[in-house]
Amino acid sequence: MDVKADHIIDARNSYCPGPLMEMIKAYKQAKVGEVISIYSTDVGTKKDAPAWIQKSGQELIGVFDRDGYYEIVMRKVK
């Protein structure tokens, strides 16, 4: 699935809960329908970000293993 992100947060080399906090900040600034992508090298983000996305009722587009980091992609739905 190839989705273009409206917002890209590069949180590589920061540690939990930093990447998740950056994603939440971007979510609050995004408009409904926009796609947010976060890059993280912290393994905890791979689990924590999707859990927050689900809990907050947003759409998890995917969690991808990239070359040396994870990319978590979500869509703001409300």
N, C-alpha and C positions, 0 to 999 in steps of 0.2 A: 504494500500500500504506500503510495507516494503522496504525502500531504505536505503542502508548503506551510511552514510555521509563520504566523504573524509576529510572534515574539520568540526570540532565542535567548535563553539565559545560559551563559557559560559559567558554571559553578565548579569546573574542574579544579582539583587541588584544594577545595574547601571541604570541611568535614561536618557531619551531622551535628546539629540540625540546619546548618547553613544553606545547603542546596534546597531543602524543603521550604525554608523561610523565603528564599529568593523566588521560588515558584509561586508561593502564596501571594507574595507582593505583586508579581506579574499578573496573577489571576485577578487580584482586586482592581488592577488598572485596565485590564482587558475588557473588551466589549463582548456581549453574548455572540457566539458563533466563531470567535477568534481562536486560533490554535496557538498553544504555548509549547515550546520544546525546551527541555532543560538538559544540559550536558553535565554529567557528574562522574567523578572518579571514586566517590564514596559508595561502597557496596551497600550500605544501609539505605541509601536513597532508592536503590532498585526495588526495595520492599516498601519503604515508608511512603514514597510519593504515590504509587498506585493505590495504597490503602487510603491516603488522604483524598485522592481524586474520587474514589468510590464513595467514601464516607460523606463527602461534600456534594455528591450527586452530579458530578461532572462526567464527561466522557473520556475514558482512557482509550487513546488511539493505539498506543503500543509502548513496549519497553524493548529497546534494541541494544544489543551488544555491539558497540563500534570498536574501532581500533584503539584500545587502551582506555575507553570510557563507556559509560552507559548514556543512552538518550531516552528520556521519558517524554512522550508526546500526549498532550491532552487538549480537549476542546471545551471551552466554557459554554455551558448550555443554559445556565440561569444565573 
